[in-house]
Amino acid sequence: MIQLPAHPITFADFMERCLYDPHGGYYTSGRPVFGPPGDFYTSSHTHPLFAEILADAIAALQGLLESAPPLDLVELGPGDGVLGRNILAHLSHAHPKLAGNVRYSPVELNTPLPKRICGIVFSNEFFDALPVHRVRVKGGELRELYVEADPSTGEIRETEGPISDDRIRDYMRNGFERRREGWDYEVNLRMLDWLGDLNRRIDKGYVITIDYGFLKEEYEQVDRAAGTVLSYSRHRVVTDPYLNPGRQDITAHVNFSVLIKTAREMGWTERPLKNQREFMMEWGLAERLIRAEQSFRKPSAQKIDELLHLKRLLLPGGISDVMKVLLQGIRVK
């Protein structure tokens, strides 16, 4: 069980303790979190097609780099390693020459990036799991949400207080078109820290970010008065992040407007933001589906199970419509 101090802490501090505390954090406890025995699926757990298309995109981008081997392939937040393993396996099968020159580096939240990177950095649901600050608009002013435990009952409760970091105000200006009275907003300062670190380490390369998120002009298209913080437990959405600290996932949608603007200010370029389905179509999804259909003409129990997982990946309104993919270039032509 996560222990809270006797004084109020920021929601970012609370979220970090819940997810990454070495003695009881959600991701550090050793319990399964992905797939059927866990709490949620990612695209990489749904069907290997996702990893194969991503591997083909990596191979094509490597050709654009025109750099001498080895090719650095850095994965942020590898989790249980399924996505990285499937990418490397497909590279070995479909791009054997490139596979022999890949230097793969899995990077966890609290492990350092390689000192120098020439190649491709990719992540799948990494930035949405970074601890975020939460702010509320009250009387036209920004108030930060803090978390504390009731000293007599131990019940977790929210309190309001002053903004803890001046960067929060800049983030709010860059990330949201309006500040609506009474609404809660998330501020992902850790994302900015990671972008700065990547910029210092990457000599030349591409960054592929796959995550839940929005552009600021999309934010108010639905009612987000409570923000985007959600928890997941046993494949169910939980709207209260204070239930069972350390026993359920906590996420917040990525503000791609802030991500893009911050990167542009460092000289990065980007291709238009796409959803995952559009990205997969760009990199050969249609051709792969034709081949898959041909292989299903002689059905077996294994083929039927594979088809069901493929449908889950591509179902309209499903994960491939919700997830966004951003491709950025750093010091490339």
C-alpha angles and dihedrals in degrees: 000000000000114000118215124204122246092255130065117273131193118265087245090060091046092049092048091052092048095049105030110020105136092225102043113357121141095241096037100048095086094234117130113266103167131069129357097335093046137054106270146008128238123200090259090059093047100060135341089232089084092058092044093054090045089051091052090051090050090051091051093048090049088059090055093053094066090200131142118258144296101072113210112224109187122185118198113211100001093184109187091353098245096127095047093047093049092048092050091046092053092046089053091050102039103023105027096161092054092043090060090058100046121115104198119200121182110203122196125200095268100034123091126252118245110278093242127020128194107171139033133336117196136176137183116201093341105123093046089061095054115109112263136199116234123215132184128207108231123169088348091301132105117249122182121228116234130189128223139164120238104248093221103039103020089230113154115236140172125243131182125236145150123305108276099205128032090220088071091072092052090048091053091051092049098040108044132045093209138013108225119208112256095009123129120224134190123228117197105200091160089064089058090051091052092049091052092049092049090050091054094048104040113085092178132344153084134285120210114194119189114183151119111277153108146236115245093250088058096049099087096042087097131030107273099164090137094045124235102289110131137166130213128210127168091346093306128115114242117196096195110077091188096068116105099351110220092013099080136045120254122202140168127199117257117250099223092184090064092042093052095044093048091050093046090054087058092051099262122144127210143199118229114289111256136184116249094258092054091048092050091048090052091054101046110287095139094054091048092050090054090053091045092052090054091052091052094059089093100048124206133169089262093049092048091051090049091050091052091052090048091052090050089055095048103030111133109257090019134111096301091057094045100044118081127211123206121188116196133179127216118200092338129132 
